């Protein structure tokens, strides 16, 4: 298997020929200024999706991560570029961080009151134990309570819900030159989802379910879980959420679990096919491709993240090679 990562802008995808790539999997900027990173200020320019459509084979699937707030904008861009919207996958987790603040204290401030200090607490943002410099850890903050009458009414109120999922937009390049889907698969090898590598195994002791049960398990669902929902039986994939200290040298703030990317890679490709990631970040998609015998093409503009991705890809390649002997 081969991989190539370009340390430059992904726009134009000039290094890739028309109809060369089998799938698109990417985690682009969300346009929400995550942790004030400049590269997340805006959604990608629409032209990258036009470029991606050009290099994909007919029938190829794409999986594009997005934010809840701007998913609709990104879906319109994808559709306007020529893609067909097929589904939205939900990567569900229970340990999201609420994007809110204590509105009661702001009401006090607006009315000119000094909120009452009732104690202190340690606050650390991020997942690494004892914090991390790139997550702006603060050791001590004051715990306050409102004092004005109207602020007391709104004590404990917030401005947003705790996030518990990220949407992943599934798109497909239309089939226009083949007479049907079977003909396109014969011609291009694209257009079908890979159930066999992504079926959900039955739990221990659980009997096969359905009118025509498959020995490998259920058809993969459009919900991917991070934690157990205690729903009686496991009908969704369970994938751990990445931790900030998983790799000491990887400081990318929005890296995705390799297991998650592996599931997505296996879902829309088959062994030997090529995956494109125009926003490769620290290379999780590429690592998943190497681990699962897929080829990979990535683009990363930031030199620091590019260097991290090359190191991770080399380590994955060495590990895969060592398993052969």
ZIQUI-V684442 format. One record per backbone hydrogen bond with DSSP energy under -1.0 kcal/mol. NH is the residue of the N-H (numbers start at 1). CO is the residue of the C=O. If there is no record, write none. Layout:
nh={NH:NH}
co={CO:CO}
//
This chain:
nh={4:6:8:13:16:19:20:20:21:22:23:24:25:26:33:36:37:40:41:48:49:50:51:52:53:54:55:56:57:59:60:62:63:64:65:66:74:75:76:77:78:79:80:81:82:83:84:86:87:89:90:91:92:92:93:100:103:106:107:108:109:110:111:113:116:118:119:121:123:131:135:136:138:141:143:145:152:153:155:157:166:168:169:170:171:172:173:184:185:186:187:188:189:194:195:198:200:206:217:218:224:225:226:235:239:246:250:261:262:263:264:265:266:267:268:272:273:275:276:277:280:283:287:288:289:290:291:292:293:294:295:296:297:298:299:300:306:307:308:309:310:311:312:313:314:315:316:317:318:319:320:321:322:323:324:325}
co={296:298:6:10:13:54:17:55:55:274:274:61:276:63:40:33:34:37:38:45:46:46:47:48:49:50:51:52:21:173:57:171:24:169:26:167:70:71:72:73:74:75:76:77:79:78:172:170:170:168:222:166:90:224:164:98:101:102:103:104:105:106:107:108:145:143:143:141:138:128:132:133:123:121:119:116:148:149:152:154:91:89:64:87:62:84:60:180:181:182:183:184:185:267:193:195:218:203:214:200:90:237:92:233:225:243:247:257:258:259:260:261:262:263:264:293:270:295:23:297:299:280:283:284:285:286:287:288:290:289:273:2:275:4:277:6:302:303:304:305:306:307:308:309:310:311:312:313:314:315:316:317:318:319:321:322}
//
